[in-house]
Amino acid sequence: MGRLAGLCLALAMAGFSGYMFLRTGDWVALLFLVGSLAYTLFFVVHYR
């Protein structure tokens, strides 16, 4: 259950960070997007 919650939160953060990067072009939002995608990959690999 906790892994699924982590996956959902990481996906939500990646979506928000991507939206903010496209809207503002800020490099910090891009950094958060990359980090969120890394967490998403982590949760996907370990959720199996």
N, C-alpha and C positions, 0 to 999 in steps of 0.2 A: 504493500500500500504506500509506503514511504517513497519507494523508487518511482512509482507512478506519479506521485505528487511532485517529486523533483523533476521528472520529465516534463510535466505540464508547466511548471513554473519556468523551467529553462526555455521551453518553446515560447511561452508568453513574453519572457524577457528578450529573446532573440527577435521576435516580431516587433516589439516596441522599439528596440534599439535600431532595427532596420528601418522602421518608419521614421525615427528621429534623424538617422543618418541621411536618408533620402530627402528629408525636409530641410535640414540645416547644413548638411555636408560636414558636420563636426567630426573630427578624428576620434574624439573620446567615445562618441556613439558607435563608431566603427569598431573601436577596441572592445566595447561591451558586446557588440554583435558577435565578434569572433570568439570572445570568451563564452558567451551563451551557447554558441554552436558547439564549442568544445564540451561544455557540460551536457548538452543534449546528446552528443555522440557517446559520452561516458555513460549516461543513463540508458541509452538504447542498447549498448553493448552489454551492460551488466543487468538489464531487465530480463533478458532471455532466460 
